[in-house]
């Protein structure tokens, strides 16, 4: 249970870190989630408007059913379709926002690392390459989320379980994938591939859920998601620092510590320690 509280603590610390850095920084970081929110609002309105027609198209076998069975089936499917769309929106909101605001959130994660010490140098890649890698990783994460969402959609028809256990599992799944996406900003800078990212977060599941589940619940409220997004990236960076602790510099690195002055005085090309001359043959 300690990990569960620690994960929530990273979420709170991330929000606090951003709130202390000034309104100008927060304003710039709010633009990407606002753009994403607008796109998702339109998509969900369209889904809500056409959900009945989609359900009727998908269940032609029920056209001849008597009342109330036809209405009960199609109403249930319509609700599940909209809930599934909402689940996918929550899971993918972070991925799309991070893609839209890639340079902003990369800079934010770097600043959090620098403020805590032991910041990694990060890969030196052009922006288009970073966007391509981020888009590919996000697509793979969303495919996994869609598979879990489809399984939960089917389990939603199971009596009692579908109305009690499935929603709880759905929130946990949403929280896990949110943590995967958000921690990815800092973990990619550390050279951690997506497969290893999954392994790290699964290995500390309570820590991951403590961070991701409250965020997934908060993201159900549209405008709350916008204001929490910058702090969520900062908190996920702090989380990543626990999963992959910074490597301490060895003594004498960076011109500090014993022997640093001697090292700086050595010729750059001279071997150290000095190699004795080889006597001539014969």
Beta strands, then each sheet from edge to edge (+ up, - down):
end
